[in-house]
Amino acid sequence: MQAAIQAIYELADQAAKPAWEWKPAEKDEALIERIRELSEADLRAAFKLRQKQARSEAIDAIWKRVFETIGVGTEGGPWPTLSRTSASRSSRRSCATRSSTARHASTA
């Protein structure tokens, strides 16, 4: 076992890329505050909605309005790193996977 571990270390020394310094981008506090001003009260109200479809539609409308107001993706506006659509899709996909897995586990 020790020989295998040693071989792994030797391979890593030969093939590994050198470590590099990475620093996250600084937060744009003015943008964060602007988004908070545009959305916080409406989001709080939307999350109080009990009906899931109504809540989702309200949140989507808030997301769209805020993006349009601050100019996401436009010249001079902030660049979207994650769109609402892709976030929703990945969330639904992971929920569907969990449901499918649970369904198969219960039938086995």
Backbone hydrogen bonds, N-H to C=O, Kabsch-Sander energy under -0.5 kcal/mol:
donor,donor_aa,acceptor,acceptor_aa,energy
5,I,1,M,-2.0
6,Q,2,Q,-2.4
7,A,3,A,-2.3
8,I,4,A,-2.1
9,Y,5,I,-2.2
10,E,6,Q,-2.3
11,L,7,A,-2.5
12,A,8,I,-2.5
13,D,9,Y,-2.1
14,Q,10,E,-1.7
15,A,11,L,-2.9
16,A,12,A,-2.3
29,E,27,K,-1.3
32,I,28,D,-2.4
33,E,29,E,-2.4
34,R,30,A,-2.1
35,I,31,L,-2.6
36,R,32,I,-2.2
37,E,33,E,-2.5
38,L,34,R,-2.2
39,S,35,I,-1.6
40,E,36,R,-2.5
43,L,39,S,-3.0
44,R,40,E,-2.5
45,A,41,A,-1.9
46,A,42,D,-2.6
47,F,43,L,-2.6
48,K,45,A,-1.0
49,L,46,A,-1.5
55,R,51,Q,-2.5
56,S,52,K,-2.9
57,E,53,Q,-2.5
58,A,54,A,-2.3
59,I,55,R,-2.5
60,D,56,S,-2.5
61,A,57,E,-2.2
62,I,58,A,-2.2
63,W,59,I,-2.7
64,K,60,D,-2.6
65,R,61,A,-2.5
66,V,62,I,-2.7
67,F,63,W,-2.5
68,E,64,K,-2.5
69,T,65,R,-2.5
70,I,66,V,-2.5
71,G,67,F,-1.0
72,V,67,F,-2.3
73,G,78,P,-3.2
74,T,71,G,-2.0
77,G,74,T,-2.2
87,A,83,S,-2.1
88,S,84,R,-2.5
89,R,85,T,-2.5
90,S,86,S,-2.3
91,S,87,A,-1.9
92,R,88,S,-2.7
93,R,89,R,-2.8
94,S,90,S,-2.2
95,C,91,S,-2.1
96,A,92,R,-2.7
97,T,93,R,-2.3
98,R,94,S,-2.2
99,S,95,C,-2.5
100,S,96,A,-2.6
101,T,97,T,-2.6
102,A,98,R,-2.5
103,R,99,S,-2.5
104,H,100,S,-2.4
105,A,101,T,-2.2
106,S,102,A,-2.0
107,T,103,R,-1.2
108,A,104,H,-0.9
